[in-house]
Amino acid sequence: MVRGTYPSKLPPIITSDFKQEYFLPRSHSSPLSLLCRAHNGEITYHWFKNDMKVNNNGRIAVNKNGEIVFQNLTQSDFGVFYCLAKNKYGSSVSLFIKISEAVLDKFPTKTLTQTCEEKQHCQLNCQDKPRCEPINECHIEWKYGIGTLNTISATNKTAVDGLGNLHFLSVSKSDGNRTYDCGIWNERTKTLVKGGSIKLQIHETYARNETVPIRAVYQSRYKAVVGQYGILKCIFSGSSVPVIKWKNKNGSDIELNHRYSIKDYGRQLHIMNVTFDDEGEYQCIADGHISQNPFLNVTSPPKFVENNRCFLTKIVENSSSEVIILTCDAVSAPEEANPGVTKWMKNGKVINSYQAYCLTSDY
């Protein structure tokens, strides 16, 4: 943004705060409404999708007050949108907003038979998982028997890892002669789909009182966004249930407080409101002698150096004889590649030969 003598003679300043991405089921009946708001004089609003102006089509409605409403979308309606606010001194655009489809596809249908040794670790893989969006609202559920009523819950002998695989940590004869199904529940679409069936058979090899030593069978690598939460998982097998303790990346025992909680029989560490300082390798220790080292990666969208935000408007003093050079100075999260400039825009239109506004690429 370039200004002259009077600060009031400026293009609009958009004040609306939008998410980067919204997920909607196709043909959904509940509308999503986004309101674009700006100040500085008399303002008119327009919405654009993929750099083309949006007109009312019965599924997407645009109002003069800056509101856009999405309802009963088809596949062609999804895309990248932004609001343009205009007054007599120029135009400004909002953050780019991606409207994506909330979807849950089907599993391929097949039936498998698997044999496990009694008292040993037994892993049933959730194979050929279908596309499910938004991913943070998709949850793996394991069922047994006919239908969907019989859900397998986490116990001291059963666990589900970060890939959706089911672990019997010390499988028993009573776990056999059953059919197990991996399913996915999409909270946004309120739908559940089941995959192919696995018929589990148990082979008895151990004496009744014989024990199986503890063994590490799974550790996670989790990517968390700054300010949100991270979940690290460790799974250990064995005929006796191990006591699991956690250490932070500095090797200190983790104390439970408002930032740290331990769940799922000690197998999950939840970290609230993560910062870049939380990134690193943690340690989970079973019965004091067998350990694993799950890794927490902390990331964020690129931020502009001047305001530490992902959106920047610059005001530059100039005279008609000066050459104006505007730079797009943004940084990524620590240890990540530098962001790239994806677009320069002037008054809401993409430009190539000179610069007035820029956006950085997503992380």
C-alpha positions, 0 to 999 in steps of 0.5 A: 500500500502506497500513501500520500499526504493524508493517512485517511486517504487509504484503501480499506483495511480488512479486519475479518479473521478467517480460517485458512481452510473450511471443509463442507460436505457436498450437497450439505444443507447447513449453510456456511456464512463468511462475512468480510469486514473492512474500514476506511470510508465508503466500501464495496465488497466482492468475492473471488474464486480462483481469481474470478469474480463470484456471482450468485448461482443458487449454491453460493450467494454473495451479498453487498454487505460482504457476506458469502454463503455456501450451501448444497455445493457441487464438486465444481464449487470448491476452490480458493476464495478471497474477499476484495474490499474497495473504496475510492482510494484503492482495494485490499484483499483478505487472506486466501480461504480454501473451501474443501470437500469433507469426504469419506470414500469407501474401503475396498472389500476383502476378507483375510485370515490371520493367525497369532501366537497366544500371549504374544503381540498380535497386530491387525493392520488397517489396510487400504484406508480411503480418503477422509477429509478433514483429517483431524476429524477422521477417527479409526474405529475397530469393530468385531462381529456383525454390524457396527455396534461392537466397538473395541475400546482401548484397554491395558491389553489393546491399543490402536496406533497412529496408523490405525492398526490394532494391537493385542499386547498379549493376545488371548484365546478369547480374542480368536475365532472372531472377525475384526473390521477396521472402520473410519468415522468422519465427524464432519460428515457423520458417516462411518465406513468399514473395511475388509474383514480379518478373521483372527485365529489363535495358536496356543504355544505357551504354558498357562503360567509362562510370561512373555517379556516386554517389547517395544512395538510402536512409536509415533512421529507427530506434526503439531502447529504452534498454539495447538496440541501434540500427541505422542504415542508409545506401545509396548507388548508383554504378558504383564502390563508395563508401567510407562513413564515419560521424559521430555526432550531434555531428559527430565521427568514430565510432570502432569499439569495444564500443559501435559497429560498422560492417557490410554494406560500411559501410552499417550502423552498430550502436549497443549499449546505447543511452542517451537521449544517443544520440538524434539525427541521425547522418551517413553520408558516401560518398567524402567528399562525398555524405552522408545523415542517418539518425535514431535515436529512443531511447525507453523505457516510462514510469518512476515518479519515486520508483524509476525503474522501471515498477512502484511499491509505496508504503508510507504511514503513516496514522491512521484520521482522516487523508485519504490522497492517493496520486499516480501520478507517472510520466515518459516518455522525453525529448521524448515525451508524458506517460504516462497512468494506465490503472488503479488497483487495490486488492488486485488489483481495479480501483477507481475511487473511491479509490486504492491502486495504479496502473499507467501506460500502455505507450509 
